[in-house]
Amino acid sequence: MNYYIDGYNLLFSFAPKTAFSEEKKFQKAREKLIFWVQAKIKNLKPAQTLLVFDGIMQKNTWDQVNLNFENLMIIYTAEKSADLYLLEEIAKAKTPQEITLVTNDLKLSLEARALGAKVQKTHSFLNLKKPAAVEEHPDFTDTKSNLKRLHRIFSLKLKKEKFSEEDPFSF
């Protein structure tokens, strides 16, 4: 599994653009997002994660440096949009079906799906948890009222149905 993330789309899922009125707040928010994604994928253990930001939104050229952390690659596009960069990378991939694009951008989602990639909404990615390795069935506790309701339904159903003792599977 590889994650390709539309960086600013994910960032603006946390807060609207208006929350970043000052460049310093914007840079700080982007840095926090990078560290958050790094921690998130450490638990998920994908083969590769691309976190792509539109480089044209950067005011300082020193910010446009691409960075690598273990299986996270941070990319600031220079002369093209992050959307175009992501689509080009999906198109170049030998197995695009192993790529999950994280974005809320409808047009980008449709184009990525057409190329064979999976798409995941940002809110869904934000809520991802590491899959349980050992536990096959999660603990489930039902309410007393729901258990009573289910008991009543099945009791009524059993009264209506007659089962054969010779063939317990005939209904």
JOBEL-V694807 format. One record per run of one state. SS is the DSSP state (h for helix, s for strand, l for the rest). FROM is the first residue (numbers start at 1). TO is the last residue. If there is no record, write none. Layout:
ss from to
SS FROM TO
SS FROM TO
This chain:
ss from to
l 1 1
s 2 6
h 7 14
l 15 16
h 17 19
l 20 22
h 23 44
l 45 47
s 48 54
h 55 57
l 58 60
h 61 64
l 65 66
s 67 69
l 70 71
s 72 77
l 78 81
h 82 92
l 93 95
h 96 98
s 99 102
l 103 105
h 106 114
l 115 117
s 118 120
l 121 121
h 122 126
l 127 143
h 144 160
l 161 171
